[in-house]
């Protein structure tokens, strides 16, 4: 279950290695892009920690996924110190952390909803 997480991290690393990126579409900012990208990583990390099973998602799994994806955001920003034209940005780290919380928490919420429907008595 970790292959998608590692692949996603490699994709983020690849984007971070590019000196200049195109502007986000519409009224979106780069902070919005960070939030969405790290929501994806948070969700994938939660899935991996739960061994691909929604019933295994617990608060500890969600917290672990948030920690993994948010810490990866810090290392990604550090990596950008070595990329010409890029910089370490604390606001990007905040957007990464918020996205991590959103993605991992969405998996946790979906797990709770799913469990409630599985345990309902059906007539």
N, CA, C and O atoms as CSV, one atom per row, in Angstrom:
chain,resi,resn,atom,element,x,y,z
A,1,UNK,N,N,0.809,-1.201,0.000
A,1,UNK,CA,C,0.000,0.000,0.000
A,1,UNK,C,C,0.856,1.270,0.000
A,1,UNK,O,O,0.322,2.372,-0.128
A,2,UNK,N,N,2.158,1.130,0.140
A,2,UNK,CA,C,3.024,2.308,0.211
A,2,UNK,C,C,3.505,2.776,-1.147
A,2,UNK,O,O,4.025,3.885,-1.267
A,3,UNK,N,N,3.342,1.949,-2.180
A,3,UNK,CA,C,3.804,2.337,-3.514
A,3,UNK,C,C,3.123,3.628,-3.988
A,3,UNK,O,O,3.812,4.508,-4.504
A,4,UNK,N,N,1.799,3.778,-3.836
A,4,UNK,CA,C,1.188,5.049,-4.254
A,4,UNK,C,C,1.719,6.257,-3.470
A,4,UNK,O,O,1.877,7.339,-4.034
A,5,UNK,N,N,1.991,6.074,-2.185
A,5,UNK,CA,C,2.520,7.173,-1.362
A,5,UNK,C,C,3.901,7.580,-1.871
A,5,UNK,O,O,4.178,8.765,-2.059
A,6,UNK,N,N,4.748,6.604,-2.090
A,6,UNK,CA,C,6.100,6.892,-2.559
A,6,UNK,C,C,6.064,7.513,-3.958
A,6,UNK,O,O,6.813,8.448,-4.244
A,7,UNK,N,N,5.203,6.997,-4.819
A,7,UNK,CA,C,5.058,7.566,-6.154
A,7,UNK,C,C,4.566,9.009,-6.109
A,7,UNK,O,O,5.043,9.857,-6.864
A,8,UNK,N,N,3.625,9.278,-5.235
A,8,UNK,CA,C,3.084,10.633,-5.080
A,8,UNK,C,C,4.157,11.575,-4.543
A,8,UNK,O,O,4.276,12.715,-4.992
A,9,UNK,N,N,4.935,11.088,-3.579
A,9,UNK,CA,C,6.037,11.896,-3.045
A,9,UNK,C,C,7.063,12.191,-4.141
A,9,UNK,O,O,7.592,13.300,-4.219
A,10,UNK,N,N,7.339,11.198,-4.981
A,10,UNK,CA,C,8.286,11.399,-6.085
A,10,UNK,C,C,7.748,12.450,-7.056
A,10,UNK,O,O,8.507,13.275,-7.566
A,11,UNK,N,N,6.453,12.420,-7.308
A,11,UNK,CA,C,5.846,13.421,-8.183
A,11,UNK,C,C,6.010,14.822,-7.581
A,11,UNK,O,O,6.385,15.763,-8.280
A,12,UNK,N,N,5.725,14.952,-6.277
A,12,UNK,CA,C,5.889,16.250,-5.615
A,12,UNK,C,C,7.343,16.701,-5.661
A,12,UNK,O,O,7.620,17.880,-5.882
A,13,UNK,N,N,8.269,15.775,-5.455
A,13,UNK,CA,C,9.690,16.091,-5.524
A,13,UNK,C,C,10.045,16.591,-6.925
A,13,UNK,O,O,10.817,17.538,-7.078
A,14,UNK,N,N,9.481,15.952,-7.935
A,14,UNK,CA,C,9.726,16.365,-9.309
A,14,UNK,C,C,9.259,17.785,-9.568
A,14,UNK,O,O,9.975,18.576,-10.183
A,15,UNK,N,N,8.054,18.114,-9.100
A,15,UNK,CA,C,7.552,19.485,-9.261
A,15,UNK,C,C,8.437,20.477,-8.507
A,15,UNK,O,O,8.668,21.590,-8.979
A,16,UNK,N,N,8.925,20.075,-7.346
A,16,UNK,CA,C,9.783,20.960,-6.556
A,16,UNK,C,C,11.153,21.167,-7.187
A,16,UNK,O,O,11.856,22.123,-6.858
A,17,UNK,N,N,11.528,20.279,-8.083
A,17,UNK,CA,C,12.828,20.372,-8.728
A,17,UNK,C,C,12.825,21.315,-9.937
A,17,UNK,O,O,13.880,21.616,-10.495
A,18,UNK,N,N,11.654,21.771,-10.332
A,18,UNK,CA,C,11.535,22.665,-11.490
A,18,UNK,C,C,11.711,24.103,-11.016
A,18,UNK,O,O,11.088,24.531,-10.045
A,19,UNK,N,N,12.567,24.838,-11.713
A,19,UNK,CA,C,12.869,26.223,-11.309
A,19,UNK,C,C,11.663,27.148,-11.408
A,19,UNK,O,O,11.437,27.960,-10.511
A,20,UNK,N,N,10.900,27.041,-12.459
A,20,UNK,CA,C,9.710,27.890,-12.613
A,20,UNK,C,C,8.534,27.024,-13.029
A,20,UNK,O,O,8.640,26.199,-13.937
A,21,UNK,N,N,7.438,27.219,-12.367
A,21,UNK,CA,C,6.220,26.480,-12.667
A,21,UNK,C,C,5.202,27.424,-13.304
A,21,UNK,O,O,5.228,28.625,-13.034
A,22,UNK,N,N,4.312,26.906,-14.137
A,22,UNK,CA,C,3.259,27.769,-14.682
A,22,UNK,C,C,2.321,28.225,-13.571
A,22,UNK,O,O,2.184,27.556,-12.546
A,23,UNK,N,N,1.687,29.353,-13.782
A,23,UNK,CA,C,0.738,29.860,-12.787
A,23,UNK,C,C,-0.458,28.934,-12.685
A,23,UNK,O,O,-0.864,28.329,-13.678
A,24,UNK,N,N,-1.027,28.818,-11.490
A,24,UNK,CA,C,-2.236,28.000,-11.335
A,24,UNK,C,C,-3.392,28.616,-12.137
A,24,UNK,O,O,-3.409,29.824,-12.374
A,25,UNK,N,N,-4.343,27.795,-12.547
A,25,UNK,CA,C,-5.463,28.306,-13.347
A,25,UNK,C,C,-6.416,29.181,-12.534
A,25,UNK,O,O,-6.531,29.046,-11.316
A,26,UNK,N,N,-7.085,30.069,-13.238
A,26,UNK,CA,C,-8.126,30.886,-12.622
A,26,UNK,C,C,-7.628,31.729,-11.471
A,26,UNK,O,O,-6.551,32.323,-11.528
A,27,UNK,N,N,-8.429,31.769,-10.431
A,27,UNK,CA,C,-8.114,32.572,-9.249
A,27,UNK,C,C,-7.351,31.789,-8.184
A,27,UNK,O,O,-7.206,32.258,-7.055
A,28,UNK,N,N,-6.866,30.608,-8.534
A,28,UNK,CA,C,-6.145,29.800,-7.561
A,28,UNK,C,C,-4.734,30.343,-7.368
A,28,UNK,O,O,-4.132,30.894,-8.289
A,29,UNK,N,N,-4.226,30.176,-6.161
A,29,UNK,CA,C,-2.852,30.593,-5.856
A,29,UNK,C,C,-1.986,29.346,-5.696
A,29,UNK,O,O,-2.491,28.224,-5.674
A,30,UNK,N,N,-0.691,29.555,-5.586
A,30,UNK,CA,C,0.200,28.428,-5.330
A,30,UNK,C,C,-0.088,27.813,-3.966
A,30,UNK,O,O,0.165,26.625,-3.765
A,31,UNK,N,N,-0.610,28.592,-3.029
A,31,UNK,CA,C,-0.965,28.048,-1.713
A,31,UNK,C,C,-2.134,27.074,-1.844
A,31,UNK,O,O,-2.182,26.051,-1.161
A,32,UNK,N,N,-3.087,27.407,-2.741
A,32,UNK,CA,C,-4.201,26.492,-2.999
A,32,UNK,C,C,-3.687,25.179,-3.582
A,32,UNK,O,O,-4.156,24.099,-3.222
A,33,UNK,N,N,-2.723,25.286,-4.480
A,33,UNK,CA,C,-2.135,24.093,-5.097
A,33,UNK,C,C,-1.448,23.241,-4.031
A,33,UNK,O,O,-1.586,22.018,-4.028
A,34,UNK,N,N,-0.708,23.886,-3.127
A,34,UNK,CA,C,-0.057,23.149,-2.031
A,34,UNK,C,C,-1.107,22.439,-1.187
A,34,UNK,O,O,-0.943,21.264,-0.857
A,35,UNK,N,N,-2.172,23.130,-0.839
A,35,UNK,CA,C,-3.216,22.542,-0.003
A,35,UNK,C,C,-3.808,21.303,-0.662
A,35,UNK,O,O,-3.941,20.260,-0.023
A,36,UNK,N,N,-4.161,21.414,-1.926
A,36,UNK,CA,C,-4.770,20.279,-2.629
A,36,UNK,C,C,-3.772,19.132,-2.787
A,36,UNK,O,O,-4.118,17.968,-2.585
A,37,UNK,N,N,-2.529,19.468,-3.150
A,37,UNK,CA,C,-1.519,18.427,-3.346
A,37,UNK,C,C,-1.267,17.645,-2.057
A,37,UNK,O,O,-1.154,16.419,-2.087
A,38,UNK,N,N,-1.180,18.341,-0.939
A,38,UNK,CA,C,-0.895,17.651,0.316
A,38,UNK,C,C,-2.135,17.008,0.922
A,38,UNK,O,O,-2.014,16.124,1.771
A,39,UNK,N,N,-3.329,17.433,0.504
A,39,UNK,CA,C,-4.539,16.694,0.881
A,39,UNK,C,C,-4.484,15.314,0.236
A,39,UNK,O,O,-4.850,14.314,0.855
A,40,UNK,N,N,-4.026,15.268,-1.008
A,40,UNK,CA,C,-3.864,13.974,-1.680
A,40,UNK,C,C,-2.856,13.094,-0.979
A,40,UNK,O,O,-3.086,11.898,-0.800
A,41,UNK,N,N,-1.737,13.681,-0.581
A,41,UNK,CA,C,-0.718,12.898,0.121
A,41,UNK,C,C,-1.231,12.426,1.479
A,41,UNK,O,O,-0.979,11.287,1.873
A,42,UNK,N,N,-1.944,13.286,2.195
A,42,UNK,CA,C,-2.510,12.891,3.488
A,42,UNK,C,C,-3.486,11.735,3.356
A,42,UNK,O,O,-3.491,10.818,4.177
A,43,UNK,N,N,-4.314,11.784,2.317
A,43,UNK,CA,C,-5.277,10.701,2.090
A,43,UNK,C,C,-4.565,9.399,1.743
A,43,UNK,O,O,-4.915,8.338,2.261
A,44,UNK,N,N,-3.571,9.480,0.870
A,44,UNK,CA,C,-2.829,8.269,0.503
A,44,UNK,C,C,-2.063,7.690,1.698
A,44,UNK,O,O,-1.996,6.472,1.862
A,45,UNK,N,N,-1.493,8.557,2.523
A,45,UNK,CA,C,-0.766,8.079,3.704
A,45,UNK,C,C,-1.721,7.398,4.687
A,45,UNK,O,O,-1.374,6.380,5.286
A,46,UNK,N,N,-2.913,7.955,4.852
A,46,UNK,CA,C,-3.905,7.319,5.742
A,46,UNK,C,C,-4.291,5.945,5.214
A,46,UNK,O,O,-4.402,4.984,5.976
A,47,UNK,N,N,-4.494,5.862,3.915
A,47,UNK,CA,C,-4.833,4.582,3.291
A,47,UNK,C,C,-3.717,3.566,3.518
A,47,UNK,O,O,-3.982,2.409,3.843
A,48,UNK,N,N,-2.482,3.997,3.347
A,48,UNK,CA,C,-1.346,3.089,3.519
A,48,UNK,C,C,-1.223,2.628,4.970
A,48,UNK,O,O,-1.018,1.444,5.236
A,49,UNK,N,N,-1.348,3.562,5.900
A,49,UNK,CA,C,-1.244,3.195,7.318
A,49,UNK,C,C,-2.364,2.259,7.754
A,49,UNK,O,O,-2.197,1.482,8.694
A,50,UNK,N,N,-3.502,2.333,7.076
A,50,UNK,CA,C,-4.632,1.456,7.390
A,50,UNK,C,C,-4.613,0.178,6.556
A,50,UNK,O,O,-5.588,-0.573,6.538
A,51,UNK,N,N,-3.504,-0.063,5.869
A,51,UNK,CA,C,-3.342,-1.259,5.033
A,51,UNK,C,C,-4.438,-1.369,3.978
A,51,UNK,O,O,-4.853,-2.470,3.617
A,52,UNK,N,N,-4.900,-0.225,3.490
A,52,UNK,CA,C,-5.883,-0.216,2.410
A,52,UNK,C,C,-7.298,-0.560,2.832
A,52,UNK,O,O,-8.156,-0.776,1.976
A,53,UNK,N,N,-7.564,-0.617,4.115
A,53,UNK,CA,C,-8.900,-0.984,4.598
A,53,UNK,C,C,-9.499,0.145,5.423
A,53,UNK,O,O,-8.923,0.570,6.424
A,54,UNK,N,N,-10.651,0.622,4.996
A,54,UNK,CA,C,-11.303,1.724,5.714
A,54,UNK,C,C,-11.599,1.366,7.159
A,54,UNK,O,O,-11.545,2.228,8.036
A,55,UNK,N,N,-11.911,0.112,7.413
A,55,UNK,CA,C,-12.244,-0.271,8.794
A,55,UNK,C,C,-11.038,-0.173,9.725
A,55,UNK,O,O,-11.195,-0.166,10.946
A,56,UNK,N,N,-9.827,-0.098,9.148
A,56,UNK,CA,C,-8.620,0.030,9.963
A,56,UNK,C,C,-8.245,1.474,10.263
A,56,UNK,O,O,-7.276,1.725,10.980
A,57,UNK,N,N,-8.993,2.416,9.727
A,57,UNK,CA,C,-8.676,3.827,9.949
A,57,UNK,C,C,-9.113,4.213,11.359
A,57,UNK,O,O,-10.283,4.087,11.720
A,58,UNK,N,N,-8.160,4.681,12.136
A,58,UNK,CA,C,-8.413,5.128,13.504
A,58,UNK,C,C,-7.868,6.546,13.647
A,58,UNK,O,O,-7.261,7.084,12.721
A,59,UNK,N,N,-8.083,7.130,14.786
A,59,UNK,CA,C,-7.519,8.441,15.057
A,59,UNK,C,C,-6.007,8.418,14.983
A,59,UNK,O,O,-5.386,9.371,14.511
A,60,UNK,N,N,-5.417,7.338,15.445
A,60,UNK,CA,C,-3.963,7.193,15.388
A,60,UNK,C,C,-3.474,7.131,13.940
A,60,UNK,O,O,-2.438,7.708,13.610
A,61,UNK,N,N,-4.206,6.444,13.087
A,61,UNK,CA,C,-3.867,6.375,11.658
A,61,UNK,C,C,-3.934,7.763,11.041
A,61,UNK,O,O,-3.028,8.168,10.313
A,62,UNK,N,N,-5.010,8.494,11.334
A,62,UNK,CA,C,-5.164,9.850,10.791
A,62,UNK,C,C,-4.022,10.741,11.262
A,62,UNK,O,O,-3.429,11.465,10.463
A,63,UNK,N,N,-3.714,10.692,12.548
A,63,UNK,CA,C,-2.607,11.517,13.073
A,63,UNK,C,C,-1.276,11.118,12.449
A,63,UNK,O,O,-0.459,11.983,12.134
A,64,UNK,N,N,-1.053,9.843,12.270
A,64,UNK,CA,C,0.179,9.381,11.636
A,64,UNK,C,C,0.289,9.860,10.199
A,64,UNK,O,O,1.363,10.261,9.750
A,65,UNK,N,N,-0.827,9.816,9.478
A,65,UNK,CA,C,-0.836,10.279,8.089
A,65,UNK,C,C,-0.568,11.778,8.010
A,65,UNK,O,O,0.151,12.243,7.125
A,66,UNK,N,N,-1.147,12.525,8.933
A,66,UNK,CA,C,-0.897,13.970,8.977
A,66,UNK,C,C,0.582,14.232,9.236
A,66,UNK,O,O,1.193,15.075,8.579
A,67,UNK,N,N,1.152,13.515,10.189
A,67,UNK,CA,C,2.571,13.702,10.518
A,67,UNK,C,C,3.463,13.370,9.327
A,67,UNK,O,O,4.374,14.131,9.000
A,68,UNK,N,N,3.207,12.243,8.681
A,68,UNK,CA,C,4.030,11.829,7.538
A,68,UNK,C,C,3.964,12.857,6.420
A,68,UNK,O,O,4.995,13.286,5.902
A,69,UNK,N,N,2.751,13.254,6.048
A,69,UNK,CA,C,2.616,14.157,4.898
A,69,UNK,C,C,3.068,15.579,5.226
A,69,UNK,O,O,3.667,16.241,4.379
A,70,UNK,N,N,2.795,16.053,6.424
A,70,UNK,CA,C,3.236,17.406,6.792
A,70,UNK,C,C,4.766,17.462,6.914
A,70,UNK,O,O,5.385,18.437,6.489
A,71,UNK,N,N,5.368,16.430,7.487
A,71,UNK,CA,C,6.829,16.396,7.577
A,71,UNK,C,C,7.470,16.294,6.198
A,71,UNK,O,O,8.535,16.862,5.956
A,72,UNK,N,N,6.820,15.575,5.305
A,72,UNK,CA,C,7.330,15.542,3.939
A,72,UNK,C,C,7.282,16.933,3.316
A,72,UNK,O,O,8.169,17.299,2.544
A,73,UNK,N,N,6.257,17.706,3.646
A,73,UNK,CA,C,6.171,19.083,3.162
A,73,UNK,C,C,7.347,19.923,3.626
A,73,UNK,O,O,7.857,20.756,2.878
A,74,UNK,N,N,7.775,19.703,4.859
A,74,UNK,CA,C,8.944,20.435,5.374
A,74,UNK,C,C,10.191,20.035,4.592
A,74,UNK,O,O,10.973,20.897,4.193
A,75,UNK,N,N,10.381,18.747,4.372
A,75,UNK,CA,C,11.568,18.308,3.628
A,75,UNK,C,C,11.521,18.791,2.188
A,75,UNK,O,O,12.559,19.085,1.595
A,76,UNK,N,N,10.334,18.874,1.629
A,76,UNK,CA,C,10.177,19.360,0.263
A,76,UNK,C,C,10.563,20.839,0.168
A,76,UNK,O,O,11.224,21.254,-0.785
A,77,UNK,N,N,10.153,21.615,1.145
A,77,UNK,CA,C,10.543,23.037,1.154
A,77,UNK,C,C,12.043,23.178,1.334
A,77,UNK,O,O,12.660,24.041,0.709
A,78,UNK,N,N,12.639,22.351,2.173
A,78,UNK,CA,C,14.086,22.391,2.354
A,78,UNK,C,C,14.795,22.069,1.036
A,78,UNK,O,O,15.781,22.712,0.677
A,79,UNK,N,N,14.285,21.076,0.330
A,79,UNK,CA,C,14.839,20.696,-0.971
A,79,UNK,C,C,14.856,21.890,-1.925
A,79,UNK,O,O,15.784,22.042,-2.719
A,80,UNK,N,N,13.833,22.728,-1.845
A,80,UNK,CA,C,13.737,23.859,-2.758
A,80,UNK,C,C,14.831,24.906,-2.517
A,80,UNK,O,O,15.083,25.741,-3.386
A,81,UNK,N,N,15.473,24.873,-1.367
A,81,UNK,CA,C,16.611,25.768,-1.124
A,81,UNK,C,C,17.731,25.535,-2.137
A,81,UNK,O,O,18.521,26.437,-2.416
A,82,UNK,N,N,17.793,24.333,-2.680
A,82,UNK,CA,C,18.869,23.951,-3.584
A,82,UNK,C,C,18.463,24.012,-5.059
A,82,UNK,O,O,19.243,23.652,-5.940
A,83,UNK,N,N,17.243,24.468,-5.316
A,83,UNK,CA,C,16.740,24.573,-6.693
A,83,UNK,C,C,16.784,26.040,-7.102
A,83,UNK,O,O,16.153,26.878,-6.458
A,84,UNK,N,N,17.522,26.362,-8.165
A,84,UNK,CA,C,17.583,27.759,-8.614
A,84,UNK,C,C,16.181,28.320,-8.893
A,84,UNK,O,O,15.355,27.674,-9.538
A,85,UNK,N,N,15.938,29.522,-8.395
A,85,UNK,CA,C,14.644,30.160,-8.595
A,85,UNK,C,C,13.584,29.776,-7.577
A,85,UNK,O,O,12.491,30.341,-7.592
A,86,UNK,N,N,13.875,28.840,-6.701
A,86,UNK,CA,C,12.910,28.405,-5.686
A,86,UNK,C,C,13.431,28.809,-4.320
A,86,UNK,O,O,14.610,29.131,-4.167
A,87,UNK,N,N,12.550,28.792,-3.324
A,87,UNK,CA,C,12.931,29.215,-1.978
A,87,UNK,C,C,12.154,28.424,-0.939
A,87,UNK,O,O,11.131,27.809,-1.240
A,88,UNK,N,N,12.652,28.452,0.274
A,88,UNK,CA,C,11.987,27.874,1.439
A,88,UNK,C,C,10.917,28.876,1.864
A,88,UNK,O,O,11.220,30.047,2.093
A,89,UNK,N,N,9.663,28.422,1.972
A,89,UNK,CA,C,8.564,29.324,2.300
A,89,UNK,C,C,7.727,28.725,3.431
A,89,UNK,O,O,7.116,27.669,3.271
A,90,UNK,N,N,7.708,29.413,4.572
A,90,UNK,CA,C,6.967,28.920,5.744
A,90,UNK,C,C,5.466,28.863,5.466
A,90,UNK,O,O,4.776,28.000,6.008
A,91,UNK,N,N,4.950,29.767,4.633
A,91,UNK,CA,C,3.514,29.735,4.303
A,91,UNK,C,C,3.191,28.481,3.482
A,91,UNK,O,O,2.116,27.901,3.630
A,92,UNK,N,N,4.114,28.069,2.626
A,92,UNK,CA,C,3.916,26.814,1.892
A,92,UNK,C,C,3.832,25.640,2.860
A,92,UNK,O,O,3.016,24.737,2.677
A,93,UNK,N,N,4.670,25.652,3.880
A,93,UNK,CA,C,4.637,24.582,4.880
A,93,UNK,C,C,3.290,24.562,5.598
A,93,UNK,O,O,2.734,23.495,5.858
A,94,UNK,N,N,2.773,25.738,5.915
A,94,UNK,CA,C,1.460,25.820,6.555
A,94,UNK,C,C,0.379,25.262,5.630
A,94,UNK,O,O,-0.488,24.506,6.068
A,95,UNK,N,N,0.433,25.638,4.346
A,95,UNK,CA,C,-0.550,25.117,3.381
A,95,UNK,C,C,-0.418,23.602,3.250
A,95,UNK,O,O,-1.423,22.899,3.145
A,96,UNK,N,N,0.809,23.099,3.256
A,96,UNK,CA,C,1.034,21.648,3.199
A,96,UNK,C,C,0.421,20.959,4.420
A,96,UNK,O,O,-0.231,19.922,4.293
A,97,UNK,N,N,0.632,21.537,5.593
A,97,UNK,CA,C,0.098,20.947,6.827
A,97,UNK,C,C,-1.429,20.967,6.836
A,97,UNK,O,O,-2.065,19.988,7.224
A,98,UNK,N,N,-2.013,22.087,6.407
A,98,UNK,CA,C,-3.476,22.170,6.357
A,98,UNK,C,C,-4.025,21.139,5.369
A,98,UNK,O,O,-5.007,20.453,5.656
A,99,UNK,N,N,-3.385,21.039,4.212
A,99,UNK,CA,C,-3.807,20.036,3.238
A,99,UNK,C,C,-3.691,18.629,3.793
A,99,UNK,O,O,-4.566,17.795,3.559
A,100,UNK,N,N,-2.622,18.357,4.526
A,100,UNK,CA,C,-2.435,17.042,5.138
A,100,UNK,C,C,-3.573,16.717,6.101
A,100,UNK,O,O,-4.086,15.599,6.116
A,101,UNK,N,N,-3.958,17.700,6.898
A,101,UNK,CA,C,-5.073,17.517,7.842
A,101,UNK,C,C,-6.369,17.250,7.085
A,101,UNK,O,O,-7.133,16.356,7.449
A,102,UNK,N,N,-6.613,18.025,6.034
A,102,UNK,CA,C,-7.847,17.866,5.253
A,102,UNK,C,C,-7.916,16.471,4.626
A,102,UNK,O,O,-8.935,15.789,4.741
A,103,UNK,N,N,-6.831,16.043,3.963
A,103,UNK,CA,C,-6.845,14.750,3.284
A,103,UNK,C,C,-6.967,13.574,4.230
A,103,UNK,O,O,-7.795,12.689,4.015
A,104,UNK,N,N,-6.158,13.553,5.269
A,104,UNK,CA,C,-6.206,12.441,6.223
A,104,UNK,C,C,-7.527,12.425,6.985
A,104,UNK,O,O,-8.082,11.357,7.243
A,105,UNK,N,N,-8.031,13.601,7.347
A,105,UNK,CA,C,-9.304,13.676,8.068
A,105,UNK,C,C,-10.469,13.255,7.189
A,105,UNK,O,O,-11.438,12.677,7.682
A,106,UNK,N,N,-10.389,13.535,5.899
A,106,UNK,CA,C,-11.451,13.104,4.977
A,106,UNK,C,C,-11.522,11.580,4.934
A,106,UNK,O,O,-12.611,11.005,4.922
A,107,UNK,N,N,-10.368,10.931,4.911
A,107,UNK,CA,C,-10.351,9.462,4.944
A,107,UNK,C,C,-10.926,8.968,6.275
A,107,UNK,O,O,-11.692,8.005,6.306
A,108,UNK,N,N,-10.554,9.633,7.367
A,108,UNK,CA,C,-11.108,9.252,8.671
A,108,UNK,C,C,-12.615,9.423,8.732
A,108,UNK,O,O,-13.322,8.562,9.257
A,109,UNK,N,N,-13.111,10.536,8.194
A,109,UNK,CA,C,-14.564,10.780,8.184
A,109,UNK,C,C,-15.274,9.757,7.306
A,109,UNK,O,O,-16.326,9.237,7.679
A,110,UNK,N,N,-14.701,9.470,6.143
A,110,UNK,CA,C,-15.308,8.481,5.251
A,110,UNK,C,C,-15.351,7.111,5.936
A,110,UNK,O,O,-16.315,6.363,5.771
A,111,UNK,N,N,-14.324,6.789,6.691
A,111,UNK,CA,C,-14.282,5.528,7.417
A,111,UNK,C,C,-15.406,5.447,8.445
A,111,UNK,O,O,-16.059,4.411,8.577
A,112,UNK,N,N,-15.628,6.532,9.168
A,112,UNK,CA,C,-16.695,6.564,10.176
A,112,UNK,C,C,-18.058,6.411,9.517
A,112,UNK,O,O,-18.894,5.637,9.983
A,113,UNK,N,N,-18.280,7.141,8.446
A,113,UNK,CA,C,-19.563,7.064,7.724
A,113,UNK,C,C,-19.783,5.654,7.204
A,113,UNK,O,O,-20.873,5.096,7.334
A,114,UNK,N,N,-18.756,5.088,6.622
A,114,UNK,CA,C,-18.865,3.739,6.058
A,114,UNK,C,C,-19.201,2.712,7.138
A,114,UNK,O,O,-20.049,1.844,6.931
A,115,UNK,N,N,-18.533,2.812,8.291
A,115,UNK,CA,C,-18.800,1.875,9.393
A,115,UNK,C,C,-20.228,1.993,9.898
A,115,UNK,O,O,-20.861,0.994,10.238
A,116,UNK,N,N,-20.731,3.218,9.946
A,116,UNK,CA,C,-22.107,3.412,10.425
A,116,UNK,C,C,-23.114,2.767,9.498
A,116,UNK,O,O,-24.109,2.201,9.951
A,117,UNK,N,N,-22.859,2.850,8.184
A,117,UNK,CA,C,-23.778,2.227,7.237
A,117,UNK,C,C,-23.650,0.715,7.241
A,117,UNK,O,O,-24.635,0.021,6.986
A,118,UNK,N,N,-22.470,0.185,7.523
A,118,UNK,CA,C,-22.277,-1.257,7.579
A,118,UNK,C,C,-22.948,-1.878,8.796
A,118,UNK,O,O,-23.334,-3.047,8.761
A,119,UNK,N,N,-23.091,-1.112,9.869
A,119,UNK,CA,C,-23.668,-1.669,11.094
A,119,UNK,C,C,-25.156,-1.390,11.223
A,119,UNK,O,O,-25.776,-1.814,12.199
A,120,UNK,N,N,-25.748,-0.682,10.258
A,120,UNK,CA,C,-27.194,-0.408,10.324
A,120,UNK,C,C,-27.981,-1.674,10.086
A,120,UNK,O,O,-27.600,-2.516,9.272
A,121,UNK,N,N,-29.081,-1.802,10.803
A,121,UNK,CA,C,-29.998,-2.909,10.556
A,121,UNK,C,C,-30.839,-2.569,9.330
A,121,UNK,O,O,-31.458,-1.508,9.255
A,122,UNK,N,N,-30.845,-3.477,8.390
A,122,UNK,CA,C,-31.606,-3.264,7.167
A,122,UNK,C,C,-32.816,-4.169,7.225
A,122,UNK,O,O,-32.697,-5.362,7.507
A,123,UNK,N,N,-33.992,-3.598,6.955
A,123,UNK,CA,C,-35.222,-4.403,7.005
A,123,UNK,C,C,-35.413,-5.208,5.769
A,123,UNK,O,O,-36.397,-5.938,5.654
